[in-house]
Amino acid sequence: MKSRFKVSVDNDRCRRFGICADEAAQLFRLTPRGGLHYQRAVPADALEAVKAAVRSCPTLAISLEERR
């Protein structure tokens, strides 16, 4: 089943504080070199964690959208 939600990160705004990785570790991960890797498709069981990551991002770099 295809995910109904998609997450994206504005790399120009993201400062790699890692709060998203704390909130939704199943989708966001900071690399040892300081980069951010993330999964775009949001599994249904991770939706609430991703919403928390979006709300917690201090630079408002994360967006979540529903696919139609």
C-alpha angles and dihedrals in degrees: 000000000000118000116255093209133060128195126204135181126213100224092198091061099036114099095181097242088154098227089127090055089052092050099040110016091165090068108024128055133170113219124225088252092056100259127131122236120187142170113242099203111073115216114222092244091056098048097100092047091051091049088053090050091051091050093046099050106112093203095045089234097141124079131183123201135180116234116229 
